[in-house]
Amino acid sequence: MAYNSAHADTTDLVAGWQATLTAARHHFRWLRLELSTSDFASADPLAAKGALAALARSIGAGGDLLASQSRSTRGAWDDENSLEAARAELAWIMDRAARASVARLKTAQTNDGLRRHLADVIAELKSVRKRGSPDIGDMRGLTTTLPHAAVDQPSQVILLAARWQAAHETTAPGGTLTRDLRSTTAQVRTVIGYGMHLAARLEQRGTTAELSRELAQALRLAGAATQHVARLWRTRLSDLNGRSEGPAESAFVELIGVMRAWMSDGERLTRPQDPLDDRRAGTVVRDVIDELMQSADRVAKVQQETVAWLVRRGHLFVPRVELAKRDPEFDRRPQVWRLRYPQPAWVRTNMVSCFDEVTAALAEVTDHLSAAARLARRIAGTSDLRRPYGPKHFVSPPVQPVPVVDPPVATRSPGGRYRPEYWDLIPEIYRDLDGLER
């Protein structure tokens, strides 16, 4: 739009161009490229209007999208081919914007400073555009927050599973109670059960039957490990009666309600032997189980990290006899102390050895769920780079050194005046604009 309406645009060219350049500079920094061309000194980007201002907002929105990425997606920036392709796309857009500005200079009365500045930008972007490719690789799969808005029950399950995961990741370890830990284990066990049911339905499809059987086996092992963890909660941690009232519990209740409504046939769940309606139904099941396994894997890892945090700070209880087995000094205290103060059945401790069995069982759960999540990604054909892990985001783009650019070599013009080499680009630009005039 900015290129095609260049001759009819009457907005402030300098302000519009500078706004576009500022947005592109910020965007390029996220793509690990620092533009060596400086800003145009006399420009006020806040006064930008028209087509170039709209382009600046679009480029800026793309830069903000990259700025809101979580640390889990940082691997996408490690692929140099993807980075070069993404830079080439943005460089092509900026080249069109610069040439649109040159087209306006042909009819507008302005100083030669902006003309030279635009020539500098076009010359620098020309080298970036050469290294592009049609495919931007992992950069294409990045996402920032939750899945798309739900339009049916399967997409609601996907969205609520992501919210359930986010609720656990945003819960501080210091505010976690024993009943919250037991509730988390029960939640993971329930999701594993539904995952096994869906995996059994996927075994009908010939292309995914083998992977679905491997997924079901990984889920069976994870389910057995969660049963062991549930028993350990009663023997290693104090029992706080009542139901968990945290946000993660509320998110899980909402998830299970929608999942039961989707997977039930009246008052019972659909049988694994029931055939899927069509090919699209199989695709939907693969997408749902992919998100469920990913969310369950993350929830289990968050629980493992929370328990480790609580153990290090001595916030968890163990039976007194368990501590006595591992701490000889515990039973060697004076008898007067024992008679004067009642001996509690549960004691707090930060002795890691008292929780070895619990931590080992939690690690086993996360190992099996990680394997299940990898299999689900293979079945659905997705990537872990598409899923942000928690609320931790980048706060600033990676710092890149400014490339050293040699100053232009002065040459003598036919009229006897000296001019830099970049003026040689102007005739080429005007030749490209002949079609626009016609």
C-alpha positions in Angstrom: 0.0 0.0 0.0 2.8 2.4 0.9 4.6 1.6 -2.4 1.6 1.8 -4.7 0.2 5.0 -3.2 3.5 6.8 -3.0 2.7 9.6 -5.5 -0.7 10.3 -3.9 0.5 10.2 -0.2 0.6 13.7 1.4 1.5 12.7 4.9 4.8 13.6 6.6 7.3 11.5 4.7 10.2 12.0 7.2 8.1 11.0 10.2 6.6 8.0 8.5 9.9 6.7 7.3 11.6 7.1 10.7 8.7 5.3 12.4 9.1 2.4 10.0 12.9 2.3 10.5 12.6 2.4 14.3 10.2 -0.5 14.3 12.4 -2.5 11.9 15.5 -1.8 13.9 13.8 -3.3 17.0 12.5 -6.2 15.0 16.0 -6.9 13.5 17.5 -7.0 17.0 15.3 -9.9 17.9 16.6 -11.6 14.7 20.1 -10.9 16.0 21.0 -8.3 13.4 22.0 -4.7 14.2 21.4 -2.2 11.4 24.5 0.0 11.0 22.4 2.8 9.3 21.6 5.5 11.8 18.3 7.2 12.3 17.3 10.2 10.4 18.1 13.1 12.7 15.3 15.5 11.9 12.5 12.9 12.2 9.7 12.7 14.7 8.2 9.1 14.6 5.4 10.1 16.9 3.9 12.3 14.2 3.8 9.5 11.6 0.6 9.0 9.7 -0.6 7.3 6.6 0.6 4.1 5.0 4.2 4.2 6.4 2.8 4.6 9.9 0.5 1.6 9.4 3.5 -0.4 8.2 5.5 0.7 11.2 2.8 -0.6 13.5 2.7 -3.9 11.8 6.5 -4.4 12.0 6.4 -3.2 15.6 3.7 -5.7 16.4 5.9 -8.5 14.9 8.8 -7.3 17.0 6.7 -7.3 20.2 5.6 -10.8 19.3 9.2 -12.0 19.4 9.8 -9.9 22.5 7.1 -11.8 24.4 8.6 -15.2 23.7 9.4 -17.4 26.7 12.8 -19.0 27.4 11.6 -22.3 26.1 11.4 -21.0 22.6 15.0 -19.7 22.6 16.1 -22.7 20.6 14.4 -21.2 17.5 17.0 -18.5 17.5 19.8 -21.0 17.4 19.0 -22.0 13.9 21.0 -19.6 11.7 19.2 -20.6 8.5 15.8 -19.7 10.1 17.3 -16.4 11.3 18.6 -15.5 7.9 15.3 -16.4 6.2 13.4 -14.3 8.7 15.8 -11.4 8.2 15.4 -11.6 4.5 11.6 -11.4 4.8 11.8 -8.3 6.9 14.6 -6.8 4.7 12.4 -7.3 1.6 9.5 -5.4 3.3 11.8 -2.6 4.4 13.3 -2.4 0.9 9.8 -1.8 -0.5 9.2 0.9 2.1 12.5 2.6 1.3 11.7 2.6 -2.5 8.2 3.9 -1.8 9.9 6.8 0.1 12.2 7.4 -2.9 9.2 7.5 -5.2 7.7 10.2 -3.0 11.0 12.1 -3.1 10.7 12.3 -6.9 7.7 14.5 -6.6 8.1 16.0 -3.2 10.3 18.9 -2.3 12.7 17.8 0.4 16.4 17.9 1.3 19.0 15.6 -0.1 19.8 14.2 3.4 16.9 11.9 3.3 17.7 10.8 -0.2 21.2 9.8 0.9 19.9 8.1 4.0 17.4 6.0 2.0 20.2 5.0 -0.4 22.2 3.8 2.6 19.4 1.7 3.9 18.7 0.1 0.6 22.4 -0.7 0.1 22.6 -2.4 3.5 19.3 -4.4 3.1 20.5 -5.6 -0.3 23.1 -7.9 1.3 20.5 -9.2 3.9 18.0 -10.1 1.2 20.5 -12.2 -0.7 20.6 -14.9 2.0 16.9 -15.5 2.3 14.9 -18.6 1.6 11.2 -19.3 1.2 11.1 -21.4 4.5 11.8 -19.7 7.8 12.0 -23.0 9.7 11.4 -23.1 13.4 10.6 -19.3 13.5 7.3 -20.2 11.8 6.2 -22.3 14.7 6.6 -19.8 17.5 3.7 -18.9 19.7 3.4 -16.6 22.6 0.6 -17.5 25.0 -2.3 -19.9 24.9 -3.8 -21.7 21.9 -6.3 -20.1 19.6 -9.8 -19.3 21.0 -11.9 -22.4 21.3 -14.7 -23.0 18.8 -15.7 -26.6 19.7 -15.2 -29.1 22.6 -11.8 -30.5 21.4 -10.4 -27.0 21.0 -11.8 -26.1 24.4 -9.9 -29.1 25.9 -6.7 -27.9 24.3 -7.2 -24.4 25.6 -8.1 -25.5 29.1 -5.2 -27.9 29.2 -2.8 -25.0 28.5 -4.5 -22.9 31.2 -4.2 -25.8 33.7 -0.5 -26.0 32.9 -0.1 -22.2 33.3 -1.9 -22.2 36.6 0.6 -24.7 38.0 3.6 -22.7 36.6 2.4 -19.5 38.1 1.8 -20.9 41.6 4.7 -20.0 44.0 6.3 -23.0 45.8 6.0 -21.2 49.1 2.3 -21.2 49.0 1.9 -24.9 48.2 0.4 -27.1 50.9 0.5 -30.9 51.3 -3.0 -31.2 50.1 -2.1 -29.2 47.0 0.7 -31.8 46.3 -1.7 -34.7 46.7 -4.2 -32.9 44.5 -1.6 -32.4 41.8 -0.8 -36.1 41.8 -4.4 -37.0 41.5 -4.8 -34.5 38.6 -1.9 -36.0 36.7 -3.3 -39.5 37.3 -6.6 -38.5 35.9 -5.1 -36.9 32.8 -3.0 -40.1 32.3 -6.2 -42.1 32.4 -7.9 -40.0 29.7 -4.7 -40.0 27.7 -4.6 -43.8 27.7 -8.2 -43.8 26.5 -7.4 -41.5 23.6 -4.3 -43.5 22.8 -6.4 -46.6 22.5 -8.6 -44.9 20.0 -5.6 -43.8 17.9 -4.5 -47.4 17.6 -7.2 -47.8 15.0 -5.3 -45.6 12.6 -2.8 -47.5 10.5 -0.2 -44.7 10.3 0.0 -44.0 14.0 -0.9 -47.5 15.4 2.7 -48.3 16.5 3.4 -44.9 18.0 0.1 -45.1 19.8 0.9 -48.4 21.4 4.2 -47.0 22.6 2.4 -44.0 24.0 -0.1 -46.2 25.8 2.8 -48.2 27.3 4.6 -45.0 28.5 1.3 -43.8 30.1 0.8 -47.1 31.9 4.3 -46.8 33.4 3.6 -43.2 34.3 0.3 -44.2 35.9 1.9 -46.9 38.1 4.5 -44.3 39.2 1.8 -41.8 40.2 0.2 -44.5 42.3 3.4 -45.0 44.1 3.7 -41.2 44.7 0.2 -41.1 46.0 1.0 -43.8 48.6 4.2 -41.9 49.6 2.3 -38.7 50.3 0.6 -40.6 53.2 3.9 -41.9 54.7 6.2 -39.0 54.2 4.2 -35.8 54.5 1.7 -34.5 57.1 -1.9 -34.9 56.2 -3.8 -31.7 56.0 -7.4 -32.5 55.6 -9.6 -30.7 53.1 -9.6 -30.1 49.4 -7.1 -28.0 47.5 -8.5 -24.5 46.8 -5.7 -23.2 44.6 -6.2 -21.8 41.1 -4.7 -25.0 39.6 -7.5 -27.0 41.1 -10.1 -24.8 39.7 -8.5 -24.9 36.2 -8.4 -28.7 36.4 -12.0 -29.0 37.4 -13.0 -26.9 34.4 -10.7 -29.0 32.1 -12.2 -32.3 33.3 -15.8 -31.1 32.9 -15.2 -30.2 29.2 -13.2 -33.4 28.6 -15.9 -35.6 30.0 -18.6 -33.9 27.9 -16.5 -34.4 24.8 -15.5 -38.0 25.4 -18.8 -39.3 26.8 -21.7 -40.8 25.0 -24.6 -40.0 27.2 -23.7 -41.2 30.7 -20.5 -43.2 29.9 -17.3 -42.6 28.1 -17.0 -43.8 24.5 -15.3 -47.1 24.2 -11.8 -47.3 22.7 -13.2 -49.8 20.1 -15.6 -47.3 18.7 -14.4 -46.2 15.3 -13.5 -42.6 14.6 -15.9 -40.8 12.3 -13.4 -39.7 9.7 -9.9 -38.6 9.1 -10.5 -35.2 10.6 -11.6 -36.9 13.8 -8.3 -38.7 14.0 -6.5 -35.4 13.5 -8.5 -33.8 16.3 -7.7 -36.6 18.7 -4.0 -36.4 17.9 -4.0 -32.6 18.6 -5.9 -33.1 21.9 -3.6 -35.8 23.2 -0.6 -33.9 22.2 -1.6 -30.9 24.3 -2.7 -33.1 27.2 0.6 -34.9 27.4 2.6 -31.7 27.1 0.6 -30.1 29.9 0.8 -33.2 32.1 4.6 -33.4 31.6 5.0 -29.7 32.5 2.7 -30.1 35.6 4.7 -33.1 36.8 8.0 -31.2 36.4 6.6 -28.2 38.2 5.6 -30.5 41.1 9.0 -32.0 41.2 10.6 -28.5 41.4 8.1 -27.5 44.1 8.9 -30.5 46.3 12.6 -29.9 45.9 12.1 -26.3 47.0 10.1 -27.3 50.0 12.5 -29.9 51.1 15.5 -27.6 50.9 13.7 -25.1 53.2 12.4 -27.7 55.6 8.8 -27.0 55.0 7.7 -30.6 54.7 6.9 -33.1 57.5 8.0 -36.7 57.9 7.1 -39.3 60.6 9.4 -38.9 63.7 10.6 -42.5 63.4 11.7 -41.9 59.8 13.9 -39.0 60.9 15.2 -41.0 63.9 16.4 -43.7 61.5 18.6 -41.2 59.6 19.6 -38.8 62.4 21.2 -40.6 65.4 21.3 -37.4 67.4 17.5 -37.2 67.3 17.0 -40.1 69.8 20.0 -39.0 72.0 18.4 -36.0 73.6 18.1 -35.6 77.4 15.3 -37.6 79.0 14.2 -34.4 80.8 13.5 -32.8 77.5 11.5 -35.8 76.4 9.4 -35.8 79.6 8.8 -32.1 79.6 7.7 -31.7 76.0 5.5 -34.1 74.2 7.1 -35.8 71.2 5.2 -35.0 68.0 4.4 -37.8 65.6 5.4 -35.6 62.6 8.5 -33.4 62.5 9.8 -30.9 59.9 13.2 -31.4 58.4 15.4 -30.4 55.6 17.3 -33.7 55.6 17.2 -34.7 51.9 17.6 -38.4 52.7 14.2 -38.5 54.3 12.6 -37.7 51.0 14.7 -39.9 48.7 11.9 -42.2 47.9 9.5 -39.4 47.1 11.9 -37.5 44.9 12.8 -40.8 43.1 9.2 -41.5 42.4 8.5 -38.0 41.2 11.5 -38.3 38.8 10.1 -41.6 37.5 6.8 -39.9 36.8 8.4 -37.0 34.9 10.6 -39.4 32.9 7.6 -41.5 31.7 5.5 -38.4 31.0 8.4 -36.8 29.0 8.6 -39.9 26.9 4.8 -39.8 26.4 4.9 -36.1 25.4 7.7 -36.8 22.8 5.6 -39.6 21.3 2.5 -37.4 21.2 4.5 -34.7 19.4 5.6 -37.3 16.9 2.0 -38.5 16.4 0.7 -35.0 15.9 3.7 -33.7 14.0 4.3 -30.7 16.3 7.3 -29.2 18.0 8.1 -28.3 21.6 9.2 -24.8 20.4 5.5 -23.9 19.9 4.8 -24.1 23.6 6.0 -21.4 26.0 7.0 -22.6 29.5 5.5 -20.3 32.1 5.5 -16.6 32.6 9.3 -16.0 32.2 9.8 -13.9 29.1 12.8 -12.1 27.6 13.0 -8.5 28.8 15.4 -7.2 26.1 16.7 -8.4 22.8 20.1 -10.1 22.6 22.9 -7.5 22.3 24.6 -7.7 19.0 27.8 -5.8 18.1 27.3 -3.1 15.5 29.1 -4.0 12.3 31.9 -1.7 11.2 31.1 -0.3 7.8 33.8 1.4 5.8 32.9 5.0 4.8 31.9 5.6 1.2 34.6 6.4 -1.3 34.3 9.9 -2.8 34.3 10.1 -6.6 34.2 13.1 -8.9 31.0 13.7 -10.7 30.8 15.1 -14.3 30.0 18.5 -12.9 33.2 18.6 -10.9 31.5 18.0 -7.5 32.4 15.1 -5.2 29.7 12.6 -4.4 29.7 9.3 -2.5 29.2 6.0 -4.3 25.7 5.4 -2.9 24.4 8.0 -5.3 25.0 5.5 -8.0 22.0 3.6 -6.6 19.6 6.4 -7.4 19.3 5.8 -11.2 18.7 2.1 -10.5 15.9 2.9 -8.1 14.3 5.3 -10.6 14.4 2.6 -13.3 12.5 0.3 -10.9 9.9 3.0 -10.5 9.1 3.5 -14.2 6.5 0.8 -14.0 4.9 2.6 -11.1 4.6 5.8 -13.1 3.0 3.9 -16.0 
